[in-house]
Amino acid sequence: MKVNKWLYLWVVQGYYGNRYGWEDLTASEDYASSRDNLKDYRANEPDVAHRMIQRRELNPEYTA
């Protein structure tokens, strides 16, 4: 079975001010679970801005 070179992740981030900027909170490979995590963070930390971004990272299982 072929292994992809890249992992495509959905990352939930929180903005903790100018000193720290955007911090990664969680990462998941499927959109639905990241969306649920984003809802939870927004409910539990209403004074912090949150966003969800898509990122790709090298797959550690990939061999050229």
Secondary structure, 3 states (H helix, E strand, C coil): CCCCCEEEEEEEEEECCCCCCEEEEEEECCHHHHHHHHHHHHHHCCCCEEEEEEEEEECCCCCC
